[in-house]
Amino acid sequence: MTEPHRTITQHAFIALAPPDEAKNELAHALGPAYAAFPDLRWNRIEDWHITLAFLGELPVRTVQRLRPPLAALAAARPSLELALLGGGHFDDRVLWSGVEGDLDGLHELAEAVRARVRDCDVAFPERPLRPHLTLARARRYDSTSIGAAAACLDDFTGSPWQTERLHLVGSTPRGHEGPRRYQDIDAWTLVTGDWTKASRSGPVGR
């Protein structure tokens, strides 16, 4: 008797990523928090990203289907000027750094990304966009460290940077041995050029 066919799945999302210089600035500012709260589940710096659309767990073939429409979208969308700003937390469980800059453009890009996903008949969680970088998560027994770690970023203001690429990110497929890791499935360069940003600027509330 043959085994039933198993669909290979993976978690996936579409995101922007800060350049190394911006991530290094933030990592330096996090130095005291790293030292004071080593038991937090710190995200790897290479995994820091601004999620535009969280897709959840999908068949690998479905995720691959998104590559051509996302490539076309990136080729028609301008780069954005953003910066990292301060820190905060969700429900004393998740530590994040905020984002400021061309937030109107960021929301427009996120909606354009989500529209392309819908056009591919791919269902995904329709969560409101809250621009941030997730930095760490608290362990179940810890209800105080996240708030204290966020306070370490109260005075942090990062240098502005230009978004470079739109990233389609996927986890190792379900059933893969070892810890789940995320890496780019593909990434596409956004359009660069001159445009007015001043009217769109504004920080995320903390």
ABEGO torsion letter per residue (X at the ends): XBBBBBBBBBBBBBBBBBBAAAAAAAAAAAAAAAAABAABBBBBAAABBBBABBAEBBBAAAAAAAAAAAAAAAAABBBBBBBBBEBBBBGGABBBBBBBEBAAAAAAAAAAAAAAAAAAGBBBBBBBBBBBBBABBBBAABAAAAAAAAAAAAABBBBBBBBABBBBBBBBBBGBBEBBBBBBABBBBBBBEBBBAAAABEBBBX
